[in-house]
């Protein structure tokens, strides 16, 4: 294996910290306040767009003419102070990984940089690949995976994906990547190994040795 790709939100920090809940609320506010969607239609629309496109943003772009940059700036405008703090144990674990490391996320670059800084992980990764890497197409669509692998210059068979979303790992496995699920152990044939937290990733690399 040559490289390892880490998802960001709910992967490099615990989902229990509820950072993504703040983003979730901002998405609802955007749909109501900016797009003008009635509040009682928001949840059904979001479920529909997630099922069809992988993220709410794609549905809003396709059906409501939303500017993706305006959307990204609005929904990621959250306060991280008091929620995230430096994680020296995770930083040490990342340094132990004898592989090239990058972040691969459906979030924005600005949000990713702020999260990494809050966790004390600024500079821990070679590169950050955000939702823009394949024209705003999100994981689990295969296009951003291909784009990231091309940019890293490695074949899928020599890359590991770390994510908290089983469906994102399913695409990775379909392309030939190794897969590590972070969080609750969800048995699935496309998940190679699971760890409770990202800090445990170095301990399972032996699976590919």
mmCIF file of the C-alpha atoms, coordinates in Angstrom:
data_MODEL
# 
_entry.id   MODEL 
# 
loop_
_atom_site.group_PDB 
_atom_site.id 
_atom_site.type_symbol 
_atom_site.label_atom_id 
_atom_site.label_alt_id 
_atom_site.label_comp_id 
_atom_site.label_asym_id 
_atom_site.label_entity_id 
_atom_site.label_seq_id 
_atom_site.pdbx_PDB_ins_code 
_atom_site.Cartn_x 
_atom_site.Cartn_y 
_atom_site.Cartn_z 
_atom_site.occupancy 
_atom_site.B_iso_or_equiv 
_atom_site.pdbx_formal_charge 
_atom_site.auth_seq_id 
_atom_site.auth_comp_id 
_atom_site.auth_asym_id 
_atom_site.auth_atom_id 
_atom_site.pdbx_PDB_model_num 
ATOM 1   C CA . UNK A 1 1   ? 0.000   0.000  0.000   1.00 0.00 ? 1   UNK A CA 1 
ATOM 2   C CA . UNK A 1 2   ? 1.222   3.496  -0.887  1.00 0.00 ? 2   UNK A CA 1 
ATOM 3   C CA . UNK A 1 3   ? -1.385  5.926  0.369   1.00 0.00 ? 3   UNK A CA 1 
ATOM 4   C CA . UNK A 1 4   ? -4.299  6.243  2.756   1.00 0.00 ? 4   UNK A CA 1 
ATOM 5   C CA . UNK A 1 5   ? -7.274  8.581  2.334   1.00 0.00 ? 5   UNK A CA 1 
ATOM 6   C CA . UNK A 1 6   ? -9.177  9.849  5.358   1.00 0.00 ? 6   UNK A CA 1 
ATOM 7   C CA . UNK A 1 7   ? -12.676 11.223 5.393   1.00 0.00 ? 7   UNK A CA 1 
ATOM 8   C CA . UNK A 1 8   ? -12.980 14.336 7.584   1.00 0.00 ? 8   UNK A CA 1 
ATOM 9   C CA . UNK A 1 9   ? -16.251 14.880 9.463   1.00 0.00 ? 9   UNK A CA 1 
ATOM 10  C CA . UNK A 1 10  ? -17.197 12.151 11.963  1.00 0.00 ? 10  UNK A CA 1 
ATOM 11  C CA . UNK A 1 11  ? -14.015 10.279 11.004  1.00 0.00 ? 11  UNK A CA 1 
ATOM 12  C CA . UNK A 1 12  ? -11.093 12.338 12.296  1.00 0.00 ? 12  UNK A CA 1 
ATOM 13  C CA . UNK A 1 13  ? -13.222 13.365 15.267  1.00 0.00 ? 13  UNK A CA 1 
ATOM 14  C CA . UNK A 1 14  ? -16.056 11.598 17.058  1.00 0.00 ? 14  UNK A CA 1 
ATOM 15  C CA . UNK A 1 15  ? -19.568 11.889 15.683  1.00 0.00 ? 15  UNK A CA 1 
ATOM 16  C CA . UNK A 1 16  ? -20.603 12.384 19.305  1.00 0.00 ? 16  UNK A CA 1 
ATOM 17  C CA . UNK A 1 17  ? -19.115 15.878 19.232  1.00 0.00 ? 17  UNK A CA 1 
ATOM 18  C CA . UNK A 1 18  ? -22.042 16.827 16.974  1.00 0.00 ? 18  UNK A CA 1 
ATOM 19  C CA . UNK A 1 19  ? -20.088 19.165 14.693  1.00 0.00 ? 19  UNK A CA 1 
ATOM 20  C CA . UNK A 1 20  ? -22.015 17.815 11.757  1.00 0.00 ? 20  UNK A CA 1 
ATOM 21  C CA . UNK A 1 21  ? -25.291 18.525 13.547  1.00 0.00 ? 21  UNK A CA 1 
ATOM 22  C CA . UNK A 1 22  ? -24.430 22.231 13.317  1.00 0.00 ? 22  UNK A CA 1 
ATOM 23  C CA . UNK A 1 23  ? -23.804 21.862 9.585   1.00 0.00 ? 23  UNK A CA 1 
ATOM 24  C CA . UNK A 1 24  ? -27.060 19.975 9.289   1.00 0.00 ? 24  UNK A CA 1 
ATOM 25  C CA . UNK A 1 25  ? -28.944 22.872 10.847  1.00 0.00 ? 25  UNK A CA 1 
ATOM 26  C CA . UNK A 1 26  ? -27.217 25.336 8.520   1.00 0.00 ? 26  UNK A CA 1 
ATOM 27  C CA . UNK A 1 27  ? -28.319 23.254 5.528   1.00 0.00 ? 27  UNK A CA 1 
ATOM 28  C CA . UNK A 1 28  ? -31.934 23.466 6.689   1.00 0.00 ? 28  UNK A CA 1 
ATOM 29  C CA . UNK A 1 29  ? -31.601 27.211 7.221   1.00 0.00 ? 29  UNK A CA 1 
ATOM 30  C CA . UNK A 1 30  ? -30.152 27.654 3.747   1.00 0.00 ? 30  UNK A CA 1 
ATOM 31  C CA . UNK A 1 31  ? -33.014 25.767 2.154   1.00 0.00 ? 31  UNK A CA 1 
ATOM 32  C CA . UNK A 1 32  ? -35.590 27.825 4.035   1.00 0.00 ? 32  UNK A CA 1 
ATOM 33  C CA . UNK A 1 33  ? -33.999 31.281 4.183   1.00 0.00 ? 33  UNK A CA 1 
ATOM 34  C CA . UNK A 1 34  ? -32.028 31.414 0.924   1.00 0.00 ? 34  UNK A CA 1 
ATOM 35  C CA . UNK A 1 35  ? -33.775 29.025 -1.448  1.00 0.00 ? 35  UNK A CA 1 
ATOM 36  C CA . UNK A 1 36  ? -37.269 29.719 -0.093  1.00 0.00 ? 36  UNK A CA 1 
ATOM 37  C CA . UNK A 1 37  ? -38.377 26.123 0.426   1.00 0.00 ? 37  UNK A CA 1 
ATOM 38  C CA . UNK A 1 38  ? -41.250 25.795 2.919   1.00 0.00 ? 38  UNK A CA 1 
ATOM 39  C CA . UNK A 1 39  ? -40.022 24.448 6.230   1.00 0.00 ? 39  UNK A CA 1 
ATOM 40  C CA . UNK A 1 40  ? -42.431 21.494 6.190   1.00 0.00 ? 40  UNK A CA 1 
ATOM 41  C CA . UNK A 1 41  ? -40.951 20.292 2.870   1.00 0.00 ? 41  UNK A CA 1 
ATOM 42  C CA . UNK A 1 42  ? -37.277 20.481 3.821   1.00 0.00 ? 42  UNK A CA 1 
ATOM 43  C CA . UNK A 1 43  ? -36.796 17.072 5.450   1.00 0.00 ? 43  UNK A CA 1 
ATOM 44  C CA . UNK A 1 44  ? -38.548 15.149 2.680   1.00 0.00 ? 44  UNK A CA 1 
ATOM 45  C CA . UNK A 1 45  ? -36.574 17.007 0.026   1.00 0.00 ? 45  UNK A CA 1 
ATOM 46  C CA . UNK A 1 46  ? -33.294 16.357 1.790   1.00 0.00 ? 46  UNK A CA 1 
ATOM 47  C CA . UNK A 1 47  ? -34.007 12.635 2.054   1.00 0.00 ? 47  UNK A CA 1 
ATOM 48  C CA . UNK A 1 48  ? -34.916 12.568 -1.633  1.00 0.00 ? 48  UNK A CA 1 
ATOM 49  C CA . UNK A 1 49  ? -31.784 14.431 -2.698  1.00 0.00 ? 49  UNK A CA 1 
ATOM 50  C CA . UNK A 1 50  ? -29.541 12.272 -0.509  1.00 0.00 ? 50  UNK A CA 1 
ATOM 51  C CA . UNK A 1 51  ? -31.006 9.139  -2.042  1.00 0.00 ? 51  UNK A CA 1 
ATOM 52  C CA . UNK A 1 52  ? -30.703 10.398 -5.628  1.00 0.00 ? 52  UNK A CA 1 
ATOM 53  C CA . UNK A 1 53  ? -27.491 12.438 -5.544  1.00 0.00 ? 53  UNK A CA 1 
ATOM 54  C CA . UNK A 1 54  ? -25.510 11.592 -2.394  1.00 0.00 ? 54  UNK A CA 1 
ATOM 55  C CA . UNK A 1 55  ? -25.679 15.100 -0.915  1.00 0.00 ? 55  UNK A CA 1 
ATOM 56  C CA . UNK A 1 56  ? -28.335 17.783 -0.513  1.00 0.00 ? 56  UNK A CA 1 
ATOM 57  C CA . UNK A 1 57  ? -26.256 20.288 -2.472  1.00 0.00 ? 57  UNK A CA 1 
ATOM 58  C CA . UNK A 1 58  ? -26.513 18.363 -5.742  1.00 0.00 ? 58  UNK A CA 1 
ATOM 59  C CA . UNK A 1 59  ? -30.302 18.377 -5.535  1.00 0.00 ? 59  UNK A CA 1 
ATOM 60  C CA . UNK A 1 60  ? -30.349 22.101 -4.826  1.00 0.00 ? 60  UNK A CA 1 
ATOM 61  C CA . UNK A 1 61  ? -27.985 22.758 -7.734  1.00 0.00 ? 61  UNK A CA 1 
ATOM 62  C CA . UNK A 1 62  ? -30.001 20.654 -10.159 1.00 0.00 ? 62  UNK A CA 1 
ATOM 63  C CA . UNK A 1 63  ? -33.513 21.655 -9.164  1.00 0.00 ? 63  UNK A CA 1 
ATOM 64  C CA . UNK A 1 64  ? -33.184 25.111 -7.595  1.00 0.00 ? 64  UNK A CA 1 
ATOM 65  C CA . UNK A 1 65  ? -30.254 26.688 -9.427  1.00 0.00 ? 65  UNK A CA 1 
ATOM 66  C CA . UNK A 1 66  ? -28.237 27.069 -6.234  1.00 0.00 ? 66  UNK A CA 1 
ATOM 67  C CA . UNK A 1 67  ? -24.675 28.418 -6.516  1.00 0.00 ? 67  UNK A CA 1 
ATOM 68  C CA . UNK A 1 68  ? -22.509 25.684 -4.932  1.00 0.00 ? 68  UNK A CA 1 
ATOM 69  C CA . UNK A 1 69  ? -19.935 28.161 -3.619  1.00 0.00 ? 69  UNK A CA 1 
ATOM 70  C CA . UNK A 1 70  ? -22.612 30.220 -1.890  1.00 0.00 ? 70  UNK A CA 1 
ATOM 71  C CA . UNK A 1 71  ? -24.053 27.048 -0.397  1.00 0.00 ? 71  UNK A CA 1 
ATOM 72  C CA . UNK A 1 72  ? -20.684 25.769 0.843   1.00 0.00 ? 72  UNK A CA 1 
ATOM 73  C CA . UNK A 1 73  ? -19.818 29.083 2.467   1.00 0.00 ? 73  UNK A CA 1 
ATOM 74  C CA . UNK A 1 74  ? -23.187 29.255 4.252   1.00 0.00 ? 74  UNK A CA 1 
ATOM 75  C CA . UNK A 1 75  ? -23.501 25.710 5.558   1.00 0.00 ? 75  UNK A CA 1 
ATOM 76  C CA . UNK A 1 76  ? -19.917 25.512 6.843   1.00 0.00 ? 76  UNK A CA 1 
ATOM 77  C CA . UNK A 1 77  ? -20.115 28.829 8.693   1.00 0.00 ? 77  UNK A CA 1 
ATOM 78  C CA . UNK A 1 78  ? -20.095 27.197 12.116  1.00 0.00 ? 78  UNK A CA 1 
ATOM 79  C CA . UNK A 1 79  ? -18.179 27.884 15.315  1.00 0.00 ? 79  UNK A CA 1 
ATOM 80  C CA . UNK A 1 80  ? -15.724 25.093 16.165  1.00 0.00 ? 80  UNK A CA 1 
ATOM 81  C CA . UNK A 1 81  ? -14.384 26.613 19.395  1.00 0.00 ? 81  UNK A CA 1 
ATOM 82  C CA . UNK A 1 82  ? -15.563 24.570 22.329  1.00 0.00 ? 82  UNK A CA 1 
ATOM 83  C CA . UNK A 1 83  ? -16.349 21.560 20.132  1.00 0.00 ? 83  UNK A CA 1 
ATOM 84  C CA . UNK A 1 84  ? -12.979 20.476 18.762  1.00 0.00 ? 84  UNK A CA 1 
ATOM 85  C CA . UNK A 1 85  ? -9.630  20.614 20.484  1.00 0.00 ? 85  UNK A CA 1 
ATOM 86  C CA . UNK A 1 86  ? -6.122  19.360 19.669  1.00 0.00 ? 86  UNK A CA 1 
ATOM 87  C CA . UNK A 1 87  ? -5.837  15.580 19.581  1.00 0.00 ? 87  UNK A CA 1 
ATOM 88  C CA . UNK A 1 88  ? -2.148  14.760 20.151  1.00 0.00 ? 88  UNK A CA 1 
ATOM 89  C CA . UNK A 1 89  ? -2.852  11.017 20.303  1.00 0.00 ? 89  UNK A CA 1 
ATOM 90  C CA . UNK A 1 90  ? -4.364  11.083 16.815  1.00 0.00 ? 90  UNK A CA 1 
ATOM 91  C CA . UNK A 1 91  ? -1.501  13.260 15.586  1.00 0.00 ? 91  UNK A CA 1 
ATOM 92  C CA . UNK A 1 92  ? 1.016   10.689 16.825  1.00 0.00 ? 92  UNK A CA 1 
ATOM 93  C CA . UNK A 1 93  ? -1.000  7.867  15.255  1.00 0.00 ? 93  UNK A CA 1 
ATOM 94  C CA . UNK A 1 94  ? -0.965  9.617  11.891  1.00 0.00 ? 94  UNK A CA 1 
ATOM 95  C CA . UNK A 1 95  ? 2.783   10.131 12.114  1.00 0.00 ? 95  UNK A CA 1 
ATOM 96  C CA . UNK A 1 96  ? 3.162   6.381  12.642  1.00 0.00 ? 96  UNK A CA 1 
ATOM 97  C CA . UNK A 1 97  ? 1.517   5.596  9.323   1.00 0.00 ? 97  UNK A CA 1 
ATOM 98  C CA . UNK A 1 98  ? 4.217   4.703  6.779   1.00 0.00 ? 98  UNK A CA 1 
ATOM 99  C CA . UNK A 1 99  ? 1.992   5.844  3.921   1.00 0.00 ? 99  UNK A CA 1 
ATOM 100 C CA . UNK A 1 100 ? 1.192   9.036  2.063   1.00 0.00 ? 100 UNK A CA 1 
ATOM 101 C CA . UNK A 1 101 ? -1.847  10.624 3.709   1.00 0.00 ? 101 UNK A CA 1 
ATOM 102 C CA . UNK A 1 102 ? -4.603  12.836 2.286   1.00 0.00 ? 102 UNK A CA 1 
ATOM 103 C CA . UNK A 1 103 ? -8.047  14.015 3.326   1.00 0.00 ? 103 UNK A CA 1 
ATOM 104 C CA . UNK A 1 104 ? -10.925 13.109 0.977   1.00 0.00 ? 104 UNK A CA 1 
ATOM 105 C CA . UNK A 1 105 ? -14.156 14.804 2.016   1.00 0.00 ? 105 UNK A CA 1 
ATOM 106 C CA . UNK A 1 106 ? -17.545 15.988 0.797   1.00 0.00 ? 106 UNK A CA 1 
ATOM 107 C CA . UNK A 1 107 ? -17.007 19.168 2.804   1.00 0.00 ? 107 UNK A CA 1 
ATOM 108 C CA . UNK A 1 108 ? -15.251 22.332 1.625   1.00 0.00 ? 108 UNK A CA 1 
ATOM 109 C CA . UNK A 1 109 ? -11.533 23.085 1.720   1.00 0.00 ? 109 UNK A CA 1 
ATOM 110 C CA . UNK A 1 110 ? -12.031 25.983 4.118   1.00 0.00 ? 110 UNK A CA 1 
ATOM 111 C CA . UNK A 1 111 ? -14.038 23.839 6.547   1.00 0.00 ? 111 UNK A CA 1 
ATOM 112 C CA . UNK A 1 112 ? -11.460 21.055 6.287   1.00 0.00 ? 112 UNK A CA 1 
ATOM 113 C CA . UNK A 1 113 ? -8.584  23.383 7.078   1.00 0.00 ? 113 UNK A CA 1 
ATOM 114 C CA . UNK A 1 114 ? -10.416 24.828 10.090  1.00 0.00 ? 114 UNK A CA 1 
ATOM 115 C CA . UNK A 1 115 ? -11.223 21.337 11.433  1.00 0.00 ? 115 UNK A CA 1 
ATOM 116 C CA . UNK A 1 116 ? -7.639  20.132 10.992  1.00 0.00 ? 116 UNK A CA 1 
ATOM 117 C CA . UNK A 1 117 ? -6.302  23.256 12.701  1.00 0.00 ? 117 UNK A CA 1 
ATOM 118 C CA . UNK A 1 118 ? -8.709  22.779 15.628  1.00 0.00 ? 118 UNK A CA 1 
ATOM 119 C CA . UNK A 1 119 ? -7.577  19.159 15.987  1.00 0.00 ? 119 UNK A CA 1 
ATOM 120 C CA . UNK A 1 120 ? -3.912  20.138 15.861  1.00 0.00 ? 120 UNK A CA 1 
ATOM 121 C CA . UNK A 1 121 ? -3.474  18.278 12.579  1.00 0.00 ? 121 UNK A CA 1 
ATOM 122 C CA . UNK A 1 122 ? -2.584  21.167 10.263  1.00 0.00 ? 122 UNK A CA 1 
ATOM 123 C CA . UNK A 1 123 ? 0.196   19.873 8.011   1.00 0.00 ? 123 UNK A CA 1 
ATOM 124 C CA . UNK A 1 124 ? -0.461  16.224 8.867   1.00 0.00 ? 124 UNK A CA 1 
ATOM 125 C CA . UNK A 1 125 ? -1.765  15.481 5.374   1.00 0.00 ? 125 UNK A CA 1 
ATOM 126 C CA . UNK A 1 126 ? -0.158  15.807 1.969   1.00 0.00 ? 126 UNK A CA 1 
ATOM 127 C CA . UNK A 1 127 ? -3.296  17.232 0.421   1.00 0.00 ? 127 UNK A CA 1 
ATOM 128 C CA . UNK A 1 128 ? -6.998  17.909 1.012   1.00 0.00 ? 128 UNK A CA 1 
ATOM 129 C CA . UNK A 1 129 ? -9.457  16.816 -1.676  1.00 0.00 ? 129 UNK A CA 1 
ATOM 130 C CA . UNK A 1 130 ? -12.824 18.476 -1.132  1.00 0.00 ? 130 UNK A CA 1 
ATOM 131 C CA . UNK A 1 131 ? -16.216 18.414 -2.871  1.00 0.00 ? 131 UNK A CA 1 
ATOM 132 C CA . UNK A 1 132 ? -14.737 20.398 -5.776  1.00 0.00 ? 132 UNK A CA 1 
ATOM 133 C CA . UNK A 1 133 ? -12.361 17.632 -6.886  1.00 0.00 ? 133 UNK A CA 1 
ATOM 134 C CA . UNK A 1 134 ? -14.871 16.271 -9.438  1.00 0.00 ? 134 UNK A CA 1 
ATOM 135 C CA . UNK A 1 135 ? -17.175 19.195 -10.213 1.00 0.00 ? 135 UNK A CA 1 
ATOM 136 C CA . UNK A 1 136 ? -19.072 19.022 -6.897  1.00 0.00 ? 136 UNK A CA 1 
ATOM 137 C CA . UNK A 1 137 ? -19.936 15.334 -7.342  1.00 0.00 ? 137 UNK A CA 1 
ATOM 138 C CA . UNK A 1 138 ? -19.791 13.727 -3.886  1.00 0.00 ? 138 UNK A CA 1 
ATOM 139 C CA . UNK A 1 139 ? -18.780 10.415 -2.488  1.00 0.00 ? 139 UNK A CA 1 
ATOM 140 C CA . UNK A 1 140 ? -20.069 7.761  -3.022  1.00 0.00 ? 140 UNK A CA 1 
ATOM 141 C CA . UNK A 1 141 ? -20.119 8.706  -6.744  1.00 0.00 ? 141 UNK A CA 1 
ATOM 142 C CA . UNK A 1 142 ? -17.067 7.061  -8.368  1.00 0.00 ? 142 UNK A CA 1 
ATOM 143 C CA . UNK A 1 143 ? -15.891 10.206 -10.187 1.00 0.00 ? 143 UNK A CA 1 
ATOM 144 C CA . UNK A 1 144 ? -14.276 11.916 -7.175  1.00 0.00 ? 144 UNK A CA 1 
ATOM 145 C CA . UNK A 1 145 ? -12.471 8.690  -6.242  1.00 0.00 ? 145 UNK A CA 1 
ATOM 146 C CA . UNK A 1 146 ? -10.981 8.483  -9.729  1.00 0.00 ? 146 UNK A CA 1 
ATOM 147 C CA . UNK A 1 147 ? -10.016 12.158 -9.564  1.00 0.00 ? 147 UNK A CA 1 
ATOM 148 C CA . UNK A 1 148 ? -8.286  11.737 -6.207  1.00 0.00 ? 148 UNK A CA 1 
ATOM 149 C CA . UNK A 1 149 ? -6.387  8.627  -7.301  1.00 0.00 ? 149 UNK A CA 1 
ATOM 150 C CA . UNK A 1 150 ? -5.273  10.402 -10.478 1.00 0.00 ? 150 UNK A CA 1 
ATOM 151 C CA . UNK A 1 151 ? -4.072  13.407 -8.485  1.00 0.00 ? 151 UNK A CA 1 
ATOM 152 C CA . UNK A 1 152 ? -2.217  11.175 -6.020  1.00 0.00 ? 152 UNK A CA 1 
ATOM 153 C CA . UNK A 1 153 ? -0.779  9.158  -8.888  1.00 0.00 ? 153 UNK A CA 1 
ATOM 154 C CA . UNK A 1 154 ? -1.525  5.757  -7.366  1.00 0.00 ? 154 UNK A CA 1 
ATOM 155 C CA . UNK A 1 155 ? -3.720  2.849  -8.478  1.00 0.00 ? 155 UNK A CA 1 
ATOM 156 C CA . UNK A 1 156 ? -6.744  1.965  -6.373  1.00 0.00 ? 156 UNK A CA 1 
ATOM 157 C CA . UNK A 1 157 ? -5.162  -1.366 -5.447  1.00 0.00 ? 157 UNK A CA 1 
ATOM 158 C CA . UNK A 1 158 ? -2.408  0.476  -3.559  1.00 0.00 ? 158 UNK A CA 1 
ATOM 159 C CA . UNK A 1 159 ? -4.677  2.822  -1.616  1.00 0.00 ? 159 UNK A CA 1 
ATOM 160 C CA . UNK A 1 160 ? -6.735  2.514  1.579   1.00 0.00 ? 160 UNK A CA 1 
ATOM 161 C CA . UNK A 1 161 ? -9.895  4.502  2.312   1.00 0.00 ? 161 UNK A CA 1 
ATOM 162 C CA . UNK A 1 162 ? -10.900 5.394  5.891   1.00 0.00 ? 162 UNK A CA 1 
ATOM 163 C CA . UNK A 1 163 ? -14.485 6.614  6.340   1.00 0.00 ? 163 UNK A CA 1 
ATOM 164 C CA . UNK A 1 164 ? -17.388 6.522  8.778   1.00 0.00 ? 164 UNK A CA 1 
ATOM 165 C CA . UNK A 1 165 ? -19.967 5.952  5.991   1.00 0.00 ? 165 UNK A CA 1 
ATOM 166 C CA . UNK A 1 166 ? -20.263 2.337  4.775   1.00 0.00 ? 166 UNK A CA 1 
ATOM 167 C CA . UNK A 1 167 ? -21.610 3.426  1.378   1.00 0.00 ? 167 UNK A CA 1 
ATOM 168 C CA . UNK A 1 168 ? -18.535 5.557  0.737   1.00 0.00 ? 168 UNK A CA 1 
ATOM 169 C CA . UNK A 1 169 ? -16.395 2.514  1.453   1.00 0.00 ? 169 UNK A CA 1 
ATOM 170 C CA . UNK A 1 170 ? -18.484 0.406  -0.880  1.00 0.00 ? 170 UNK A CA 1 
ATOM 171 C CA . UNK A 1 171 ? -17.420 2.531  -3.844  1.00 0.00 ? 171 UNK A CA 1 
ATOM 172 C CA . UNK A 1 172 ? -13.819 2.399  -2.659  1.00 0.00 ? 172 UNK A CA 1 
ATOM 173 C CA . UNK A 1 173 ? -13.933 -1.396 -2.529  1.00 0.00 ? 173 UNK A CA 1 
ATOM 174 C CA . UNK A 1 174 ? -15.620 -1.595 -5.944  1.00 0.00 ? 174 UNK A CA 1 
ATOM 175 C CA . UNK A 1 175 ? -12.643 0.311  -7.340  1.00 0.00 ? 175 UNK A CA 1 
ATOM 176 C CA . UNK A 1 176 ? -10.187 -2.062 -5.670  1.00 0.00 ? 176 UNK A CA 1 
ATOM 177 C CA . UNK A 1 177 ? -9.185  -0.046 -2.607  1.00 0.00 ? 177 UNK A CA 1 
ATOM 178 C CA . UNK A 1 178 ? -8.671  -1.305 0.922   1.00 0.00 ? 178 UNK A CA 1 
ATOM 179 C CA . UNK A 1 179 ? -11.367 -0.138 3.339   1.00 0.00 ? 179 UNK A CA 1 
ATOM 180 C CA . UNK A 1 180 ? -11.417 0.814  7.020   1.00 0.00 ? 180 UNK A CA 1 
ATOM 181 C CA . UNK A 1 181 ? -14.680 1.757  8.716   1.00 0.00 ? 181 UNK A CA 1 
ATOM 182 C CA . UNK A 1 182 ? -14.486 4.189  11.641  1.00 0.00 ? 182 UNK A CA 1 
ATOM 183 C CA . UNK A 1 183 ? -17.226 3.983  14.244  1.00 0.00 ? 183 UNK A CA 1 
ATOM 184 C CA . UNK A 1 184 ? -19.863 1.370  14.879  1.00 0.00 ? 184 UNK A CA 1 
ATOM 185 C CA . UNK A 1 185 ? -18.936 -2.026 13.478  1.00 0.00 ? 185 UNK A CA 1 
ATOM 186 C CA . UNK A 1 186 ? -21.258 -2.536 10.507  1.00 0.00 ? 186 UNK A CA 1 
ATOM 187 C CA . UNK A 1 187 ? -20.667 -5.966 8.945   1.00 0.00 ? 187 UNK A CA 1 
ATOM 188 C CA . UNK A 1 188 ? -20.517 -5.689 5.159   1.00 0.00 ? 188 UNK A CA 1 
ATOM 189 C CA . UNK A 1 189 ? -18.527 -7.640 2.572   1.00 0.00 ? 189 UNK A CA 1 
ATOM 190 C CA . UNK A 1 190 ? -16.843 -4.462 1.273   1.00 0.00 ? 190 UNK A CA 1 
ATOM 191 C CA . UNK A 1 191 ? -15.431 -3.441 4.672   1.00 0.00 ? 191 UNK A CA 1 
ATOM 192 C CA . UNK A 1 192 ? -12.020 -4.978 5.340   1.00 0.00 ? 192 UNK A CA 1 
ATOM 193 C CA . UNK A 1 193 ? -11.605 -3.878 8.957   1.00 0.00 ? 193 UNK A CA 1 
ATOM 194 C CA . UNK A 1 194 ? -13.332 -1.576 11.453  1.00 0.00 ? 194 UNK A CA 1 
ATOM 195 C CA . UNK A 1 195 ? -11.940 0.585  14.252  1.00 0.00 ? 195 UNK A CA 1 
ATOM 196 C CA . UNK A 1 196 ? -13.822 2.561  16.920  1.00 0.00 ? 196 UNK A CA 1 
ATOM 197 C CA . UNK A 1 197 ? -11.803 5.734  16.220  1.00 0.00 ? 197 UNK A CA 1 
ATOM 198 C CA . UNK A 1 198 ? -9.308  6.953  13.639  1.00 0.00 ? 198 UNK A CA 1 
ATOM 199 C CA . UNK A 1 199 ? -6.521  6.714  16.209  1.00 0.00 ? 199 UNK A CA 1 
ATOM 200 C CA . UNK A 1 200 ? -6.742  2.930  15.841  1.00 0.00 ? 200 UNK A CA 1 
ATOM 201 C CA . UNK A 1 201 ? -5.915  2.874  12.127  1.00 0.00 ? 201 UNK A CA 1 
ATOM 202 C CA . UNK A 1 202 ? -2.162  2.106  12.534  1.00 0.00 ? 202 UNK A CA 1 
ATOM 203 C CA . UNK A 1 203 ? -3.049  -0.999 14.530  1.00 0.00 ? 203 UNK A CA 1 
ATOM 204 C CA . UNK A 1 204 ? -4.950  -2.592 11.625  1.00 0.00 ? 204 UNK A CA 1 
ATOM 205 C CA . UNK A 1 205 ? -2.542  -1.924 8.772   1.00 0.00 ? 205 UNK A CA 1 
ATOM 206 C CA . UNK A 1 206 ? -1.242  -5.453 9.233   1.00 0.00 ? 206 UNK A CA 1 
ATOM 207 C CA . UNK A 1 207 ? -4.343  -6.613 7.362   1.00 0.00 ? 207 UNK A CA 1 
ATOM 208 C CA . UNK A 1 208 ? -2.573  -5.656 4.121   1.00 0.00 ? 208 UNK A CA 1 
ATOM 209 C CA . UNK A 1 209 ? 0.909   -6.905 4.977   1.00 0.00 ? 209 UNK A CA 1 
# 
